[in-house]
Amino acid sequence: MGLTLANWSAFVLTCAAIELTPGPNMGYLAIVGAVDGRRSGYAAVAGVALGLALVGIAAALGLAAVINASPLLFQMLRWTGVAYLLWLAWDGWRDATEGVAAIPGGTTWLRYFRRGLITNLLNPKAAVFYVAMLPGFVVPGTAVLPQTLILSVTFVVIATAIHLSIVSLAGAARPVLEDPRRSRIVRRVLSVALALIALWFAVDTAT
């Protein structure tokens, strides 16, 4: 006997509650959706989803447990993630100051896809989530790998659905930002907000 419906349903509710709690992904995606539009936001969501999926596969194979057991590796990932978020904040401030040059659509999407992917690969909390949460929903005495993969896919689907909703709602504010002066002000404010998110992430992931 493998994963039960009761275990899976409880996991779904847990994931939804966790993903609806404000965090770095939610803040970053809301900023992208509001400032750069839904298409860029959706590209970032795709990158986030791939990052979460890769971390989930790594957790299923045991790599995440190694990261969780190594304080040095955890701290390296943690501070690299903080630095990357701060760089994104600086990049947004620079764009607001200098003006954003026109970039072909595909390049823009790839840019945000890559950022979403890197942000999650450098987030040690994602690995810790899989290591800390998944075992509690796995049925003991049965094949662990299939159950872990099912739960990982479930988490990615739920997270992606919530992230898409965030980008769609934030994108509704896009028409308000078409004025260059207003857009510049909002970009600077949101860049500061992203820097604060980075600092919050540093405190929240402290061990």
N, C-alpha and C positions, 0 to 999 in steps of 0.2 A: 504494500500500500504506500502511495506517495503523498504528495501534498493534498491536504483536504480542503474542501470548499470553505469550511469554517476558518481555517488558518489563512487561506488566501483572502477571504473577505475582511478579516481583521487587519491583514497587511495593507489592503487597499485603503481602509479608513485611516490607518496610521500614516501612510504615505501622503494622503490628501491633507491631513492635519499639519504634517511637517512642511509640505510645499506651500501651504497657504500662510505660513509664518514668514514675515519679511526677512530677507537675507540678501547676500550679494547678487545672486542670479536675478531675483525679482527686481532689485534696484537697478541693476545694469540694463536689463531688458526694457524696463519702463522708460529709462532715459533714451535708449536707442529708438524705441517706438515713437516717443514724443518728438524727438529732435530730428531724427533721420528718416522717419517714416516706417510704415509697416513692413515693406519689403526687406529693408535692412534688418528690422527686428526679427522677421521670420527666418532670415538667414542666420542670425545670431542664435535663435532658438534651435535651429538644426545643428549648429556647432555644439551647443550645450547638450543636446540630446545624444550626439555621438560621443562626447566626452563622458557623460554619465554611463553610456552603454559600455565603453571601453573600460572604465573603472569597475563596472559591474562584472565584466568578464574576468578582469584581473582578480577581483574578489573571489569569484567562483574557483579560480585556479590557485588561490592562496597567496597571491602577491600582496593584496591589501593587508593581510595579516602580518606580513613581513614589515610593511611600512608602519603599521600600528605598533609593532613590537620594537621598532628602532627609533628612539627619541631623536637621534641626529637626522635621520632621513625625513622624519616627520617635520622637524623644524626647518630643514632645508626647503621642503615643498611649501611649508606654511609661509615663510618669508619671501620666497620667490613669487608666490601667489599674491601676497600683499604688495610687493614691488610692481607686479604687473598691473594690478588694479590702479595703483598710483600713477603708473605710466599712462594708462588709459585716461585718467582724469587730466593729466597734464596735456595729453594729445587733444582732448576735447577743448581745453582752455586755449590751446594754441590755434586750433581751427577757428574758434570764436574770434580770436584776436586778428588772425591773418586773413580769414576768409577761406572757405573750402573750395578748392578748385574742382571743376567738373570732372567727374570720374565715370568711365563707362559703367553701365549698370552691373554687368557681370563681375567686374573688378570690385565694385562696392559690396556686392553680396559676398564674394569670396573673402573680402577683408573682414566683414562682420562674422561670417561663418568661422573663420580662423580664430578670431578673438573669443568667440563663445566656446570653441573647442579648447583653446589653451587655458582659459580661465578655469574650466572644470578639471582639466588634467592636473592643474597646479593647486587644486583645492583638496587638502588632506582630509577635510571633513567628509567629503564624498566617500573616500575609502573607509573611513571610520564608521560612517553610517552603515555601509554594507556589512562590515565586520561585526558591528554591535547589534544591528537590528535583524539581519537575515536569520542567524541561528535560532532566534526565538520563535520563528514561524516555520522552521523546517521540522518535518516529522522524523524523529529519531528512529534508527534501525532500518531505514530505507536509503535508497540512492540519494546522496546529498547533492551531487552536481546538477542533475536535471531540475531539482527543486530550486536550487540557488539561481539557476539561469531563468526559470519561470518568474521568480520573484524579482529578479533584476530587470527583466523586460517589463514587468508590471509597473515597477517604479519609474522607469524611463517614460512609459506611455502616460502615466498620470502626471508626471512632472512636465512633460511636453505639452499636454492639454492645458494645464494651468498657465504655463509660460506663453502659449499662443493667445490665451485669453488676455493676459497682461499686456502683450504687445498690441493686440487689437484695440483694447480700451485706451491705451496710451496714444495710439496712432490717431485717435479721434481728435486729439489736441493739435495735430500737425497743421491744419489750416490756419490756426491762430498764430503760428510761428513763421508764416511766409514773409512777413515784414523783416528785412535784414537786421534792423536795429533791435527789434524785439527778440529775434532769433539769437542774436549775439548775447543779449542779456541772459536769456534762458539757458543757453549753452554754458555760460560761465557759472551760473547758479548750479546747474546740474553737474558740472565738473567738480565743483566744491562738494556737492552731495556725494559724488562717486568717491572722492578722496576720503570723506567721512566714513563711507561704507568700507573702504579699505582699512581704515583705522579700527572700525568696529570689528571687522573680520580678524584683524590681528589680536584684538582682545578676546574675542569669542573663541578663537582656536588655541588660546594659550593653555598650556597644561600645568 
